Amino acid sequence: MSFGNQGDQTLRKIVEKDRFQTLGDLRKQWTESGVETSRATVHRCVLLNQKQRQKRLTWATEKQHWTVAQWSKVLFSDESKFCMSFGNQGARVWRKTGEKEMPKCLKSSVKYPQSVMVWGAMSAAGVGPLCFIKGRVNAASYQEILEHFMLPSAEKLYGDEDFIFQHDLAPAHSAKTTGK
């Protein structure tokens, strides 16, 4: 379970501040920071973060001496969400006391801005087409993306040559039905 980068970073800082805290203490501090959660979730997140760091370190160590030729055979892919509005912080308004409701001090905003989710792949050999994703990415939809976008991209970029497909450990990517 993930709470986004900000929530993960907050938990990481809480753990690093005192590595001898109980799960109850970690949960309490994380909740005070704005993330409402259970002890079990805190436990999973802390263990998951440790496992992910170890997997990343192992992966990087194995590949630290790769040549350009080896890296050129890697086809990287990922999804990303793009928000169609201009920032989500809201505009700063400089006004004097009593000017709060004046039209020149008001600005319209979008409560739920439009966004688009896309999947793409790139390698030293070039890039594949973007796949615009409707709805959430689950194992079934991800497998369709692989079939209709990744495989044709790999064939176009590598032909009959071997290549390595690299994606992250998102649940849809690491689902048993997706395979390795």
HUHU-V279612 format. One record per residue. N is the residue number from 0. PSI is psi in radians with two decimals (none if undefined). NEAR is the number of other ideal C-beta (glycine too) atoms within 8 Angstrom. D_CENTER is the distance of its C-alpha to the mean C-alpha in whole Angstrom. Layout:
BEGIN
((N;PSI;NEAR;D_CENTER) (N;PSI;NEAR;D_CENTER))
END
This chain:
BEGIN
((0;2.38;5;12) (1;2.55;6;9) (2;0.33;10;10) (3;2.85;6;8) (4;-0.75;5;8) (5;-0.81;7;12) (6;-0.73;11;13) (7;-0.76;12;12) (8;-0.69;8;13) (9;-0.82;12;16) (10;-0.75;16;17) (11;-0.78;9;17) (12;-0.69;8;19) (13;-0.77;12;21) (14;-0.76;11;22) (15;-0.45;6;22) (16;-0.69;5;25) (17;1.82;5;27) (18;0.00;5;26) (19;0.28;3;29) (20;2.63;10;28) (21;2.86;5;28) (22;-0.65;10;25) (23;-0.74;7;27) (24;-0.75;8;27) (25;-0.78;14;24) (26;-0.78;12;23) (27;-0.81;8;26) (28;-0.65;10;24) (29;-0.69;14;21) (30;-0.73;10;22) (31;-0.45;6;24) (32;-0.10;8;21) (33;0.04;6;20) (34;1.86;10;18) (35;2.11;4;21) (36;3.06;9;20) (37;2.91;6;22) (38;-0.71;8;24) (39;-0.70;6;22) (40;-0.73;9;19) (41;-0.79;14;19) (42;-0.83;9;21) (43;-0.76;9;18) (44;-0.74;13;15) (45;-0.81;12;17) (46;-0.73;8;18) (47;-0.76;8;15) (48;-0.71;11;14) (49;-0.76;8;17) (50;-0.75;8;17) (51;-0.74;9;13) (52;-0.74;8;15) (53;-0.75;8;18) (54;-0.74;9;16) (55;-0.73;8;15) (56;-0.77;8;18) (57;-0.82;8;20) (58;-0.83;8;18) (59;-0.70;8;19) (60;-0.73;7;22) (61;-0.52;6;23) (62;0.12;8;22) (63;-0.39;6;24) (64;0.31;4;27) (65;2.59;6;26) (66;2.96;6;28) (67;-0.66;6;27) (68;-0.70;6;28) (69;-0.77;9;26) (70;-0.50;9;23) (71;-0.22;9;24) (72;0.08;11;24) (73;2.24;11;20) (74;1.90;17;18) (75;2.52;9;14) (76;2.75;12;12) (77;2.89;8;9) (78;2.69;9;8) (79;2.51;7;7) (80;2.30;7;9) (81;2.20;8;12) (82;2.37;8;14) (83;0.18;7;18) (84;3.01;8;19) (85;1.46;2;20) (86;2.78;5;18) (87;0.25;6;18) (88;-0.32;3;20) (89;2.71;6;23) (90;2.51;5;26) (91;2.41;4;29) (92;2.11;6;32) (93;2.04;3;35) (94;2.81;7;38) (95;2.87;4;41) (96;2.32;3;42) (97;-0.08;4;43) (98;0.10;8;41) (99;-0.72;6;38) (100;0.09;5;39) (101;2.36;8;41) (102;-0.63;4;39) (103;-0.18;4;39) (104;0.10;9;36) (105;2.55;7;34) (106;2.34;5;31) (107;2.68;4;30) (108;2.92;6;26) (109;2.09;7;24) (110;-0.76;4;23) (111;1.53;3;20) (112;2.62;9;19) (113;2.52;7;18) (114;2.85;8;15) (115;2.42;8;14) (116;2.29;12;12) (117;2.66;11;12) (118;2.49;13;12) (119;2.86;12;14) (120;2.55;13;15) (121;2.71;9;17) (122;3.10;14;20) (123;-0.41;6;23) (124;-0.22;7;25) (125;-2.90;7;23) (126;2.71;7;20) (127;3.05;15;20) (128;2.69;6;20) (129;2.47;6;17) (130;2.06;10;17) (131;2.21;7;16) (132;2.25;11;15) (133;2.29;4;17) (134;-2.87;5;16) (135;2.69;4;13) (136;2.06;12;12) (137;3.13;8;14) (138;-0.77;10;16) (139;-0.82;7;19) (140;-0.60;12;17) (141;-0.69;13;15) (142;-0.62;10;18) (143;-0.68;8;20) (144;-0.77;13;17) (145;-0.77;10;18) (146;-0.78;8;22) (147;-0.26;8;22) (148;-0.85;13;20) (149;-0.88;13;19) (150;-0.81;9;23) (151;-0.64;9;24) (152;-0.79;13;22) (153;-0.71;13;23) (154;-0.73;8;27) (155;-0.74;8;27) (156;-0.60;12;26) (157;-0.23;13;27) (158;-2.21;5;30) (159;-0.02;3;31) (160;2.69;6;30) (161;2.60;5;28) (162;2.87;11;24) (163;2.17;7;21) (164;2.16;8;18) (165;2.08;7;15) (166;2.98;8;11) (167;-2.98;5;9) (168;0.54;6;10) (169;2.58;9;8) (170;-0.72;7;11) (171;-0.56;11;12) (172;-0.62;10;12) (173;0.14;7;14) (174;2.54;9;16) (175;-0.65;4;20) (176;-0.35;7;21) (177;-0.60;11;18) (178;-3.08;4;20) (179;none;1;19))
END
